[in-house]
Amino acid sequence: MTTPLVLSIESATSCVGCAIGTADGVIASTHSTRARRHAESLAPQIEFVLAQAGVHVTDIEMVAVDVGPGLYTGLRVGITTARAMAHMLGVPMLAVSSLEAIAHANRAGGAMTVTIDARRGEVFHAAFTISPGGSIDGTEPAVGSPSSVPSDGPTRVVGDGVLVHAEALSAAGLHIDADGVHVPSPDSILALATSRLERAVQPVEVQPLYLRRPDAVAKWDMA
């Protein structure tokens, strides 16, 4: 039996992109780093990977998307686009966390703590262990100051949080992996999604993992 053709969408951080593939691997993918340009970048990228893969949009059998945590605007663009496409095509969806996508890309190095810059001097974070078979298992994602990231678990730290908060994370007892992959990629979203096809849900069930209120709401409450 053939595995479904999946479109994956990534827009949780400064990286925005998409990929087409199956459980057998990526057929075509693209991504770019264009801060605050997610909405302008995503639609052309989807058209590009469809053309590169030599498939029509109606060939897509499942849509996977990064649900966060991450940047509010980026998440909204990605999830809204993914839902709209899945609804239009009448296909199910798969949700993947940005933290586990980064962990997947860094799994060859063993256990790790993943951090994503959450702005306001904070990071989103979770700790991950890697099984002998290569699967990943993570703690519940959390948000807090770099000094609050636990150092009693995996101390190798990756993710774009290290690019902004390296000094504070090091002071907390974590060891920066300078060679690690620091942003989630559409390829990792695709790989994780196709490894858990049994978790597919209807588009309405896919919800963003914000962990806290958007900056605009917080600023309004403080006014």
PyMOL CGO cylinders between C-alpha atoms (Angstrom):
from pymol import cmd
from pymol.cgo import CYLINDER

trace = [
    CYLINDER, 0.00, 0.00, 0.00, 1.36, 3.41, -0.95, 0.3, 1, 1, 1, 1, 1, 1,
    CYLINDER, 1.36, 3.41, -0.95, 1.83, 6.06, 1.70, 0.3, 1, 1, 1, 1, 1, 1,
    CYLINDER, 1.83, 6.06, 1.70, -0.08, 9.37, 1.39, 0.3, 1, 1, 1, 1, 1, 1,
    CYLINDER, -0.08, 9.37, 1.39, 1.40, 12.40, -0.32, 0.3, 1, 1, 1, 1, 1, 1,
    CYLINDER, 1.40, 12.40, -0.32, 1.85, 15.06, 2.38, 0.3, 1, 1, 1, 1, 1, 1,
    CYLINDER, 1.85, 15.06, 2.38, 2.35, 18.81, 2.17, 0.3, 1, 1, 1, 1, 1, 1,
    CYLINDER, 2.35, 18.81, 2.17, 4.16, 20.18, 5.23, 0.3, 1, 1, 1, 1, 1, 1,
    CYLINDER, 4.16, 20.18, 5.23, 4.11, 23.85, 6.22, 0.3, 1, 1, 1, 1, 1, 1,
    CYLINDER, 4.11, 23.85, 6.22, 6.59, 25.59, 8.54, 0.3, 1, 1, 1, 1, 1, 1,
    CYLINDER, 6.59, 25.59, 8.54, 6.18, 29.19, 9.73, 0.3, 1, 1, 1, 1, 1, 1,
    CYLINDER, 6.18, 29.19, 9.73, 6.60, 29.16, 13.52, 0.3, 1, 1, 1, 1, 1, 1,
    CYLINDER, 6.60, 29.16, 13.52, 9.86, 31.12, 13.64, 0.3, 1, 1, 1, 1, 1, 1,
    CYLINDER, 9.86, 31.12, 13.64, 11.79, 33.36, 11.25, 0.3, 1, 1, 1, 1, 1, 1,
    CYLINDER, 11.79, 33.36, 11.25, 12.00, 30.38, 8.87, 0.3, 1, 1, 1, 1, 1, 1,
    CYLINDER, 12.00, 30.38, 8.87, 9.07, 29.91, 6.51, 0.3, 1, 1, 1, 1, 1, 1,
    CYLINDER, 9.07, 29.91, 6.51, 8.81, 27.06, 4.04, 0.3, 1, 1, 1, 1, 1, 1,
    CYLINDER, 8.81, 27.06, 4.04, 7.07, 23.92, 2.86, 0.3, 1, 1, 1, 1, 1, 1,
    CYLINDER, 7.07, 23.92, 2.86, 7.83, 20.42, 1.59, 0.3, 1, 1, 1, 1, 1, 1,
    CYLINDER, 7.83, 20.42, 1.59, 6.12, 17.66, -0.38, 0.3, 1, 1, 1, 1, 1, 1,
    CYLINDER, 6.12, 17.66, -0.38, 6.78, 14.00, 0.27, 0.3, 1, 1, 1, 1, 1, 1,
    CYLINDER, 6.78, 14.00, 0.27, 5.74, 10.67, 1.73, 0.3, 1, 1, 1, 1, 1, 1,
    CYLINDER, 5.74, 10.67, 1.73, 6.98, 8.33, 4.44, 0.3, 1, 1, 1, 1, 1, 1,
    CYLINDER, 6.98, 8.33, 4.44, 9.65, 7.33, 1.92, 0.3, 1, 1, 1, 1, 1, 1,
    CYLINDER, 9.65, 7.33, 1.92, 11.17, 10.83, 2.01, 0.3, 1, 1, 1, 1, 1, 1,
    CYLINDER, 11.17, 10.83, 2.01, 11.05, 14.41, 0.78, 0.3, 1, 1, 1, 1, 1, 1,
    CYLINDER, 11.05, 14.41, 0.78, 10.30, 14.91, -2.91, 0.3, 1, 1, 1, 1, 1, 1,
    CYLINDER, 10.30, 14.91, -2.91, 10.70, 18.72, -2.97, 0.3, 1, 1, 1, 1, 1, 1,
    CYLINDER, 10.70, 18.72, -2.97, 11.15, 21.42, -0.35, 0.3, 1, 1, 1, 1, 1, 1,
    CYLINDER, 11.15, 21.42, -0.35, 12.02, 25.08, 0.04, 0.3, 1, 1, 1, 1, 1, 1,
    CYLINDER, 12.02, 25.08, 0.04, 12.42, 27.57, 2.86, 0.3, 1, 1, 1, 1, 1, 1,
    CYLINDER, 12.42, 27.57, 2.86, 13.64, 31.07, 3.51, 0.3, 1, 1, 1, 1, 1, 1,
    CYLINDER, 13.64, 31.07, 3.51, 14.33, 33.33, 6.45, 0.3, 1, 1, 1, 1, 1, 1,
    CYLINDER, 14.33, 33.33, 6.45, 12.26, 36.45, 5.93, 0.3, 1, 1, 1, 1, 1, 1,
    CYLINDER, 12.26, 36.45, 5.93, 11.27, 37.96, 9.27, 0.3, 1, 1, 1, 1, 1, 1,
    CYLINDER, 11.27, 37.96, 9.27, 7.67, 39.23, 9.28, 0.3, 1, 1, 1, 1, 1, 1,
    CYLINDER, 7.67, 39.23, 9.28, 7.19, 38.19, 5.62, 0.3, 1, 1, 1, 1, 1, 1,
    CYLINDER, 7.19, 38.19, 5.62, 5.47, 34.86, 6.20, 0.3, 1, 1, 1, 1, 1, 1,
    CYLINDER, 5.47, 34.86, 6.20, 2.23, 35.76, 4.45, 0.3, 1, 1, 1, 1, 1, 1,
    CYLINDER, 2.23, 35.76, 4.45, 4.01, 37.01, 1.32, 0.3, 1, 1, 1, 1, 1, 1,
    CYLINDER, 4.01, 37.01, 1.32, 6.38, 34.02, 1.16, 0.3, 1, 1, 1, 1, 1, 1,
    CYLINDER, 6.38, 34.02, 1.16, 4.24, 30.98, 1.85, 0.3, 1, 1, 1, 1, 1, 1,
    CYLINDER, 4.24, 30.98, 1.85, 1.85, 30.83, -1.14, 0.3, 1, 1, 1, 1, 1, 1,
    CYLINDER, 1.85, 30.83, -1.14, 4.63, 31.17, -3.77, 0.3, 1, 1, 1, 1, 1, 1,
    CYLINDER, 4.63, 31.17, -3.77, 6.65, 28.51, -1.93, 0.3, 1, 1, 1, 1, 1, 1,
    CYLINDER, 6.65, 28.51, -1.93, 3.74, 26.06, -2.04, 0.3, 1, 1, 1, 1, 1, 1,
    CYLINDER, 3.74, 26.06, -2.04, 3.39, 26.65, -5.78, 0.3, 1, 1, 1, 1, 1, 1,
    CYLINDER, 3.39, 26.65, -5.78, 7.14, 26.13, -6.19, 0.3, 1, 1, 1, 1, 1, 1,
    CYLINDER, 7.14, 26.13, -6.19, 7.31, 22.76, -4.37, 0.3, 1, 1, 1, 1, 1, 1,
    CYLINDER, 7.31, 22.76, -4.37, 4.25, 21.47, -6.23, 0.3, 1, 1, 1, 1, 1, 1,
    CYLINDER, 4.25, 21.47, -6.23, 5.95, 22.32, -9.52, 0.3, 1, 1, 1, 1, 1, 1,
    CYLINDER, 5.95, 22.32, -9.52, 9.28, 20.84, -8.41, 0.3, 1, 1, 1, 1, 1, 1,
    CYLINDER, 9.28, 20.84, -8.41, 7.57, 17.64, -7.27, 0.3, 1, 1, 1, 1, 1, 1,
    CYLINDER, 7.57, 17.64, -7.27, 5.62, 17.44, -10.51, 0.3, 1, 1, 1, 1, 1, 1,
    CYLINDER, 5.62, 17.44, -10.51, 2.28, 17.06, -8.75, 0.3, 1, 1, 1, 1, 1, 1,
    CYLINDER, 2.28, 17.06, -8.75, -1.01, 18.95, -8.77, 0.3, 1, 1, 1, 1, 1, 1,
    CYLINDER, -1.01, 18.95, -8.77, -2.46, 20.44, -5.62, 0.3, 1, 1, 1, 1, 1, 1,
    CYLINDER, -2.46, 20.44, -5.62, -5.33, 17.93, -5.81, 0.3, 1, 1, 1, 1, 1, 1,
    CYLINDER, -5.33, 17.93, -5.81, -2.77, 15.10, -5.44, 0.3, 1, 1, 1, 1, 1, 1,
    CYLINDER, -2.77, 15.10, -5.44, -2.12, 16.14, -1.83, 0.3, 1, 1, 1, 1, 1, 1,
    CYLINDER, -2.12, 16.14, -1.83, -3.64, 13.59, 0.56, 0.3, 1, 1, 1, 1, 1, 1,
    CYLINDER, -3.64, 13.59, 0.56, -2.69, 15.15, 3.90, 0.3, 1, 1, 1, 1, 1, 1,
    CYLINDER, -2.69, 15.15, 3.90, -1.46, 18.52, 5.22, 0.3, 1, 1, 1, 1, 1, 1,
    CYLINDER, -1.46, 18.52, 5.22, 1.01, 18.81, 8.12, 0.3, 1, 1, 1, 1, 1, 1,
    CYLINDER, 1.01, 18.81, 8.12, 1.76, 22.05, 9.93, 0.3, 1, 1, 1, 1, 1, 1,
    CYLINDER, 1.76, 22.05, 9.93, 3.96, 23.37, 12.73, 0.3, 1, 1, 1, 1, 1, 1,
    CYLINDER, 3.96, 23.37, 12.73, 1.58, 24.46, 15.51, 0.3, 1, 1, 1, 1, 1, 1,
    CYLINDER, 1.58, 24.46, 15.51, 4.22, 26.11, 17.69, 0.3, 1, 1, 1, 1, 1, 1,
    CYLINDER, 4.22, 26.11, 17.69, 5.21, 27.40, 20.05, 0.3, 1, 1, 1, 1, 1, 1,
    CYLINDER, 5.21, 27.40, 20.05, 6.63, 30.31, 18.12, 0.3, 1, 1, 1, 1, 1, 1,
    CYLINDER, 6.63, 30.31, 18.12, 5.89, 33.74, 16.71, 0.3, 1, 1, 1, 1, 1, 1,
    CYLINDER, 5.89, 33.74, 16.71, 2.19, 34.61, 16.85, 0.3, 1, 1, 1, 1, 1, 1,
    CYLINDER, 2.19, 34.61, 16.85, 1.93, 36.08, 13.35, 0.3, 1, 1, 1, 1, 1, 1,
    CYLINDER, 1.93, 36.08, 13.35, 3.91, 33.27, 11.74, 0.3, 1, 1, 1, 1, 1, 1,
    CYLINDER, 3.91, 33.27, 11.74, 1.83, 30.59, 13.44, 0.3, 1, 1, 1, 1, 1, 1,
    CYLINDER, 1.83, 30.59, 13.44, -1.40, 32.26, 12.42, 0.3, 1, 1, 1, 1, 1, 1,
    CYLINDER, -1.40, 32.26, 12.42, -0.31, 32.44, 8.76, 0.3, 1, 1, 1, 1, 1, 1,
    CYLINDER, -0.31, 32.44, 8.76, 0.88, 28.84, 8.62, 0.3, 1, 1, 1, 1, 1, 1,
    CYLINDER, 0.88, 28.84, 8.62, -2.03, 27.24, 10.45, 0.3, 1, 1, 1, 1, 1, 1,
    CYLINDER, -2.03, 27.24, 10.45, -4.65, 29.30, 8.60, 0.3, 1, 1, 1, 1, 1, 1,
    CYLINDER, -4.65, 29.30, 8.60, -3.09, 28.37, 5.24, 0.3, 1, 1, 1, 1, 1, 1,
    CYLINDER, -3.09, 28.37, 5.24, -2.82, 24.69, 6.19, 0.3, 1, 1, 1, 1, 1, 1,
    CYLINDER, -2.82, 24.69, 6.19, -6.40, 24.52, 7.42, 0.3, 1, 1, 1, 1, 1, 1,
    CYLINDER, -6.40, 24.52, 7.42, -7.73, 26.27, 4.32, 0.3, 1, 1, 1, 1, 1, 1,
    CYLINDER, -7.73, 26.27, 4.32, -5.89, 23.88, 2.00, 0.3, 1, 1, 1, 1, 1, 1,
    CYLINDER, -5.89, 23.88, 2.00, -6.96, 20.79, 3.93, 0.3, 1, 1, 1, 1, 1, 1,
    CYLINDER, -6.96, 20.79, 3.93, -10.56, 21.96, 3.98, 0.3, 1, 1, 1, 1, 1, 1,
    CYLINDER, -10.56, 21.96, 3.98, -10.52, 22.77, 0.26, 0.3, 1, 1, 1, 1, 1, 1,
    CYLINDER, -10.52, 22.77, 0.26, -9.02, 19.37, -0.59, 0.3, 1, 1, 1, 1, 1, 1,
    CYLINDER, -9.02, 19.37, -0.59, -11.12, 17.44, 1.92, 0.3, 1, 1, 1, 1, 1, 1,
    CYLINDER, -11.12, 17.44, 1.92, -8.06, 15.84, 3.52, 0.3, 1, 1, 1, 1, 1, 1,
    CYLINDER, -8.06, 15.84, 3.52, -6.95, 15.34, 7.15, 0.3, 1, 1, 1, 1, 1, 1,
    CYLINDER, -6.95, 15.34, 7.15, -4.18, 17.19, 8.96, 0.3, 1, 1, 1, 1, 1, 1,
    CYLINDER, -4.18, 17.19, 8.96, -1.26, 16.42, 11.23, 0.3, 1, 1, 1, 1, 1, 1,
    CYLINDER, -1.26, 16.42, 11.23, 0.07, 18.82, 13.89, 0.3, 1, 1, 1, 1, 1, 1,
    CYLINDER, 0.07, 18.82, 13.89, 3.76, 18.93, 14.80, 0.3, 1, 1, 1, 1, 1, 1,
    CYLINDER, 3.76, 18.93, 14.80, 5.47, 21.01, 17.51, 0.3, 1, 1, 1, 1, 1, 1,
    CYLINDER, 5.47, 21.01, 17.51, 8.26, 23.40, 16.54, 0.3, 1, 1, 1, 1, 1, 1,
    CYLINDER, 8.26, 23.40, 16.54, 10.33, 22.15, 19.48, 0.3, 1, 1, 1, 1, 1, 1,
    CYLINDER, 10.33, 22.15, 19.48, 10.13, 18.51, 18.43, 0.3, 1, 1, 1, 1, 1, 1,
    CYLINDER, 10.13, 18.51, 18.43, 10.89, 19.48, 14.82, 0.3, 1, 1, 1, 1, 1, 1,
    CYLINDER, 10.89, 19.48, 14.82, 14.17, 21.04, 15.98, 0.3, 1, 1, 1, 1, 1, 1,
    CYLINDER, 14.17, 21.04, 15.98, 14.84, 17.99, 18.18, 0.3, 1, 1, 1, 1, 1, 1,
    CYLINDER, 14.84, 17.99, 18.18, 14.29, 15.71, 15.19, 0.3, 1, 1, 1, 1, 1, 1,
    CYLINDER, 14.29, 15.71, 15.19, 16.86, 17.63, 13.14, 0.3, 1, 1, 1, 1, 1, 1,
    CYLINDER, 16.86, 17.63, 13.14, 19.40, 17.34, 15.99, 0.3, 1, 1, 1, 1, 1, 1,
    CYLINDER, 19.40, 17.34, 15.99, 18.64, 13.77, 17.09, 0.3, 1, 1, 1, 1, 1, 1,
    CYLINDER, 18.64, 13.77, 17.09, 21.98, 12.37, 15.91, 0.3, 1, 1, 1, 1, 1, 1,
    CYLINDER, 21.98, 12.37, 15.91, 23.66, 14.19, 18.79, 0.3, 1, 1, 1, 1, 1, 1,
    CYLINDER, 23.66, 14.19, 18.79, 21.57, 12.50, 21.46, 0.3, 1, 1, 1, 1, 1, 1,
    CYLINDER, 21.57, 12.50, 21.46, 19.55, 14.03, 24.29, 0.3, 1, 1, 1, 1, 1, 1,
    CYLINDER, 19.55, 14.03, 24.29, 19.04, 17.80, 24.20, 0.3, 1, 1, 1, 1, 1, 1,
    CYLINDER, 19.04, 17.80, 24.20, 17.10, 20.79, 25.44, 0.3, 1, 1, 1, 1, 1, 1,
    CYLINDER, 17.10, 20.79, 25.44, 15.46, 22.81, 22.67, 0.3, 1, 1, 1, 1, 1, 1,
    CYLINDER, 15.46, 22.81, 22.67, 14.89, 26.54, 23.08, 0.3, 1, 1, 1, 1, 1, 1,
    CYLINDER, 14.89, 26.54, 23.08, 13.08, 28.99, 20.81, 0.3, 1, 1, 1, 1, 1, 1,
    CYLINDER, 13.08, 28.99, 20.81, 13.33, 32.74, 21.33, 0.3, 1, 1, 1, 1, 1, 1,
    CYLINDER, 13.33, 32.74, 21.33, 9.96, 33.88, 22.68, 0.3, 1, 1, 1, 1, 1, 1,
    CYLINDER, 9.96, 33.88, 22.68, 10.92, 37.56, 22.87, 0.3, 1, 1, 1, 1, 1, 1,
    CYLINDER, 10.92, 37.56, 22.87, 10.23, 39.61, 26.02, 0.3, 1, 1, 1, 1, 1, 1,
    CYLINDER, 10.23, 39.61, 26.02, 13.47, 38.09, 27.37, 0.3, 1, 1, 1, 1, 1, 1,
    CYLINDER, 13.47, 38.09, 27.37, 11.97, 34.59, 27.43, 0.3, 1, 1, 1, 1, 1, 1,
    CYLINDER, 11.97, 34.59, 27.43, 12.33, 31.25, 25.63, 0.3, 1, 1, 1, 1, 1, 1,
    CYLINDER, 12.33, 31.25, 25.63, 9.99, 28.40, 24.78, 0.3, 1, 1, 1, 1, 1, 1,
    CYLINDER, 9.99, 28.40, 24.78, 11.69, 25.16, 25.82, 0.3, 1, 1, 1, 1, 1, 1,
    CYLINDER, 11.69, 25.16, 25.82, 11.42, 21.39, 26.25, 0.3, 1, 1, 1, 1, 1, 1,
    CYLINDER, 11.42, 21.39, 26.25, 13.88, 18.57, 26.94, 0.3, 1, 1, 1, 1, 1, 1,
    CYLINDER, 13.88, 18.57, 26.94, 14.16, 15.58, 24.59, 0.3, 1, 1, 1, 1, 1, 1,
    CYLINDER, 14.16, 15.58, 24.59, 15.59, 12.09, 24.88, 0.3, 1, 1, 1, 1, 1, 1,
    CYLINDER, 15.59, 12.09, 24.88, 16.39, 9.88, 21.89, 0.3, 1, 1, 1, 1, 1, 1,
    CYLINDER, 16.39, 9.88, 21.89, 15.60, 6.16, 21.83, 0.3, 1, 1, 1, 1, 1, 1,
    CYLINDER, 15.60, 6.16, 21.83, 18.04, 3.61, 20.35, 0.3, 1, 1, 1, 1, 1, 1,
    CYLINDER, 18.04, 3.61, 20.35, 15.71, 3.44, 17.35, 0.3, 1, 1, 1, 1, 1, 1,
    CYLINDER, 15.71, 3.44, 17.35, 15.97, 7.20, 16.80, 0.3, 1, 1, 1, 1, 1, 1,
    CYLINDER, 15.97, 7.20, 16.80, 12.51, 8.24, 18.00, 0.3, 1, 1, 1, 1, 1, 1,
    CYLINDER, 12.51, 8.24, 18.00, 12.25, 11.31, 20.23, 0.3, 1, 1, 1, 1, 1, 1,
    CYLINDER, 12.25, 11.31, 20.23, 10.36, 11.82, 23.48, 0.3, 1, 1, 1, 1, 1, 1,
    CYLINDER, 10.36, 11.82, 23.48, 9.95, 15.29, 24.98, 0.3, 1, 1, 1, 1, 1, 1,
    CYLINDER, 9.95, 15.29, 24.98, 8.76, 16.99, 28.14, 0.3, 1, 1, 1, 1, 1, 1,
    CYLINDER, 8.76, 16.99, 28.14, 5.78, 19.33, 28.09, 0.3, 1, 1, 1, 1, 1, 1,
    CYLINDER, 5.78, 19.33, 28.09, 6.75, 22.62, 26.41, 0.3, 1, 1, 1, 1, 1, 1,
    CYLINDER, 6.75, 22.62, 26.41, 7.07, 25.63, 28.68, 0.3, 1, 1, 1, 1, 1, 1,
    CYLINDER, 7.07, 25.63, 28.68, 7.94, 29.32, 28.50, 0.3, 1, 1, 1, 1, 1, 1,
    CYLINDER, 7.94, 29.32, 28.50, 10.13, 31.32, 30.86, 0.3, 1, 1, 1, 1, 1, 1,
    CYLINDER, 10.13, 31.32, 30.86, 13.38, 33.19, 31.30, 0.3, 1, 1, 1, 1, 1, 1,
    CYLINDER, 13.38, 33.19, 31.30, 16.57, 31.52, 30.06, 0.3, 1, 1, 1, 1, 1, 1,
    CYLINDER, 16.57, 31.52, 30.06, 17.67, 31.11, 33.68, 0.3, 1, 1, 1, 1, 1, 1,
    CYLINDER, 17.67, 31.11, 33.68, 14.54, 29.04, 34.38, 0.3, 1, 1, 1, 1, 1, 1,
    CYLINDER, 14.54, 29.04, 34.38, 15.37, 26.36, 31.79, 0.3, 1, 1, 1, 1, 1, 1,
    CYLINDER, 15.37, 26.36, 31.79, 16.10, 23.16, 33.78, 0.3, 1, 1, 1, 1, 1, 1,
    CYLINDER, 16.10, 23.16, 33.78, 19.69, 21.94, 33.74, 0.3, 1, 1, 1, 1, 1, 1,
    CYLINDER, 19.69, 21.94, 33.74, 18.99, 18.70, 35.62, 0.3, 1, 1, 1, 1, 1, 1,
    CYLINDER, 18.99, 18.70, 35.62, 18.07, 16.98, 32.33, 0.3, 1, 1, 1, 1, 1, 1,
    CYLINDER, 18.07, 16.98, 32.33, 19.84, 17.11, 28.95, 0.3, 1, 1, 1, 1, 1, 1,
    CYLINDER, 19.84, 17.11, 28.95, 22.30, 20.00, 29.08, 0.3, 1, 1, 1, 1, 1, 1,
    CYLINDER, 22.30, 20.00, 29.08, 23.07, 20.20, 25.35, 0.3, 1, 1, 1, 1, 1, 1,
    CYLINDER, 23.07, 20.20, 25.35, 20.94, 23.10, 24.11, 0.3, 1, 1, 1, 1, 1, 1,
    CYLINDER, 20.94, 23.10, 24.11, 19.90, 23.93, 20.54, 0.3, 1, 1, 1, 1, 1, 1,
    CYLINDER, 19.90, 23.93, 20.54, 17.31, 26.16, 18.86, 0.3, 1, 1, 1, 1, 1, 1,
    CYLINDER, 17.31, 26.16, 18.86, 17.28, 29.83, 18.01, 0.3, 1, 1, 1, 1, 1, 1,
    CYLINDER, 17.28, 29.83, 18.01, 17.02, 30.66, 21.71, 0.3, 1, 1, 1, 1, 1, 1,
    CYLINDER, 17.02, 30.66, 21.71, 20.77, 30.03, 21.88, 0.3, 1, 1, 1, 1, 1, 1,
    CYLINDER, 20.77, 30.03, 21.88, 21.39, 32.69, 19.24, 0.3, 1, 1, 1, 1, 1, 1,
    CYLINDER, 21.39, 32.69, 19.24, 19.78, 35.34, 21.42, 0.3, 1, 1, 1, 1, 1, 1,
    CYLINDER, 19.78, 35.34, 21.42, 20.32, 34.09, 24.97, 0.3, 1, 1, 1, 1, 1, 1,
    CYLINDER, 20.32, 34.09, 24.97, 23.60, 32.15, 24.81, 0.3, 1, 1, 1, 1, 1, 1,
    CYLINDER, 23.60, 32.15, 24.81, 25.14, 33.88, 27.84, 0.3, 1, 1, 1, 1, 1, 1,
    CYLINDER, 25.14, 33.88, 27.84, 22.11, 33.40, 30.08, 0.3, 1, 1, 1, 1, 1, 1,
    CYLINDER, 22.11, 33.40, 30.08, 21.63, 29.76, 29.02, 0.3, 1, 1, 1, 1, 1, 1,
    CYLINDER, 21.63, 29.76, 29.02, 25.30, 29.01, 29.65, 0.3, 1, 1, 1, 1, 1, 1,
    CYLINDER, 25.30, 29.01, 29.65, 25.05, 30.64, 33.07, 0.3, 1, 1, 1, 1, 1, 1,
    CYLINDER, 25.05, 30.64, 33.07, 22.09, 28.34, 33.81, 0.3, 1, 1, 1, 1, 1, 1,
    CYLINDER, 22.09, 28.34, 33.81, 24.35, 25.31, 33.31, 0.3, 1, 1, 1, 1, 1, 1,
    CYLINDER, 24.35, 25.31, 33.31, 23.46, 24.45, 29.71, 0.3, 1, 1, 1, 1, 1, 1,
    CYLINDER, 23.46, 24.45, 29.71, 26.02, 23.79, 26.99, 0.3, 1, 1, 1, 1, 1, 1,
    CYLINDER, 26.02, 23.79, 26.99, 25.48, 25.57, 23.68, 0.3, 1, 1, 1, 1, 1, 1,
    CYLINDER, 25.48, 25.57, 23.68, 25.65, 23.32, 20.62, 0.3, 1, 1, 1, 1, 1, 1,
    CYLINDER, 25.65, 23.32, 20.62, 27.05, 25.83, 18.14, 0.3, 1, 1, 1, 1, 1, 1,
    CYLINDER, 27.05, 25.83, 18.14, 26.83, 23.31, 15.29, 0.3, 1, 1, 1, 1, 1, 1,
    CYLINDER, 26.83, 23.31, 15.29, 23.20, 22.40, 15.94, 0.3, 1, 1, 1, 1, 1, 1,
    CYLINDER, 23.20, 22.40, 15.94, 20.17, 23.11, 13.75, 0.3, 1, 1, 1, 1, 1, 1,
    CYLINDER, 20.17, 23.11, 13.75, 18.46, 26.07, 15.34, 0.3, 1, 1, 1, 1, 1, 1,
    CYLINDER, 18.46, 26.07, 15.34, 15.18, 26.51, 13.44, 0.3, 1, 1, 1, 1, 1, 1,
    CYLINDER, 15.18, 26.51, 13.44, 12.44, 24.01, 12.54, 0.3, 1, 1, 1, 1, 1, 1,
    CYLINDER, 12.44, 24.01, 12.54, 12.37, 22.98, 8.90, 0.3, 1, 1, 1, 1, 1, 1,
    CYLINDER, 12.37, 22.98, 8.90, 9.55, 21.79, 6.64, 0.3, 1, 1, 1, 1, 1, 1,
    CYLINDER, 9.55, 21.79, 6.64, 11.57, 18.60, 6.03, 0.3, 1, 1, 1, 1, 1, 1,
    CYLINDER, 11.57, 18.60, 6.03, 11.49, 17.75, 9.75, 0.3, 1, 1, 1, 1, 1, 1,
    CYLINDER, 11.49, 17.75, 9.75, 7.78, 18.58, 9.94, 0.3, 1, 1, 1, 1, 1, 1,
    CYLINDER, 7.78, 18.58, 9.94, 7.21, 16.19, 7.02, 0.3, 1, 1, 1, 1, 1, 1,
    CYLINDER, 7.21, 16.19, 7.02, 9.34, 13.41, 8.53, 0.3, 1, 1, 1, 1, 1, 1,
    CYLINDER, 9.34, 13.41, 8.53, 7.58, 13.58, 11.90, 0.3, 1, 1, 1, 1, 1, 1,
    CYLINDER, 7.58, 13.58, 11.90, 4.13, 13.82, 10.33, 0.3, 1, 1, 1, 1, 1, 1,
    CYLINDER, 4.13, 13.82, 10.33, 4.62, 10.80, 8.09, 0.3, 1, 1, 1, 1, 1, 1,
    CYLINDER, 4.62, 10.80, 8.09, 5.85, 8.76, 11.07, 0.3, 1, 1, 1, 1, 1, 1,
    CYLINDER, 5.85, 8.76, 11.07, 2.54, 9.27, 12.89, 0.3, 1, 1, 1, 1, 1, 1,
    CYLINDER, 2.54, 9.27, 12.89, -0.13, 9.08, 10.21, 0.3, 1, 1, 1, 1, 1, 1,
    CYLINDER, -0.13, 9.08, 10.21, -2.50, 7.47, 12.71, 0.3, 1, 1, 1, 1, 1, 1,
    CYLINDER, -2.50, 7.47, 12.71, -2.72, 10.82, 14.55, 0.3, 1, 1, 1, 1, 1, 1,
    CYLINDER, -2.72, 10.82, 14.55, -4.36, 12.62, 11.63, 0.3, 1, 1, 1, 1, 1, 1,
    CYLINDER, -4.36, 12.62, 11.63, -7.32, 14.84, 12.57, 0.3, 1, 1, 1, 1, 1, 1,
    CYLINDER, -7.32, 14.84, 12.57, -9.84, 17.10, 10.90, 0.3, 1, 1, 1, 1, 1, 1,
    CYLINDER, -9.84, 17.10, 10.90, -8.70, 20.70, 10.15, 0.3, 1, 1, 1, 1, 1, 1,
    CYLINDER, -8.70, 20.70, 10.15, -10.95, 22.20, 12.84, 0.3, 1, 1, 1, 1, 1, 1,
    CYLINDER, -10.95, 22.20, 12.84, -9.10, 20.17, 15.48, 0.3, 1, 1, 1, 1, 1, 1,
    CYLINDER, -9.10, 20.17, 15.48, -5.68, 21.70, 14.73, 0.3, 1, 1, 1, 1, 1, 1,
    CYLINDER, -5.68, 21.70, 14.73, -4.99, 24.48, 17.22, 0.3, 1, 1, 1, 1, 1, 1,
    CYLINDER, -4.99, 24.48, 17.22, -1.91, 26.69, 17.76, 0.3, 1, 1, 1, 1, 1, 1,
    CYLINDER, -1.91, 26.69, 17.76, 0.32, 26.09, 20.77, 0.3, 1, 1, 1, 1, 1, 1,
    CYLINDER, 0.32, 26.09, 20.77, 0.90, 29.66, 21.92, 0.3, 1, 1, 1, 1, 1, 1,
    CYLINDER, 0.90, 29.66, 21.92, 1.83, 29.05, 25.63, 0.3, 1, 1, 1, 1, 1, 1,
    CYLINDER, 1.83, 29.05, 25.63, 1.12, 32.73, 26.32, 0.3, 1, 1, 1, 1, 1, 1,
    CYLINDER, 1.12, 32.73, 26.32, -0.91, 35.62, 24.94, 0.3, 1, 1, 1, 1, 1, 1,
    CYLINDER, -0.91, 35.62, 24.94, 0.28, 37.55, 21.86, 0.3, 1, 1, 1, 1, 1, 1,
    CYLINDER, 0.28, 37.55, 21.86, 2.45, 40.62, 22.48, 0.3, 1, 1, 1, 1, 1, 1,
    CYLINDER, 2.45, 40.62, 22.48, -0.26, 42.97, 21.21, 0.3, 1, 1, 1, 1, 1, 1,
    CYLINDER, -0.26, 42.97, 21.21, -2.77, 41.70, 23.79, 0.3, 1, 1, 1, 1, 1, 1,
    CYLINDER, -2.77, 41.70, 23.79, -0.24, 41.95, 26.62, 0.3, 1, 1, 1, 1, 1, 1,
    CYLINDER, -0.24, 41.95, 26.62, 0.62, 45.52, 25.65, 0.3, 1, 1, 1, 1, 1, 1,
    CYLINDER, 0.62, 45.52, 25.65, -3.08, 46.43, 25.48, 0.3, 1, 1, 1, 1, 1, 1,
    CYLINDER, -3.08, 46.43, 25.48, -3.65, 45.08, 29.00, 0.3, 1, 1, 1, 1, 1, 1,
    CYLINDER, -3.65, 45.08, 29.00, -0.73, 47.16, 30.30, 0.3, 1, 1, 1, 1, 1, 1,
    CYLINDER, -0.73, 47.16, 30.30, -2.00, 50.39, 28.69, 0.3, 1, 1, 1, 1, 1, 1,
]
cmd.load_cgo(trace, "trace")
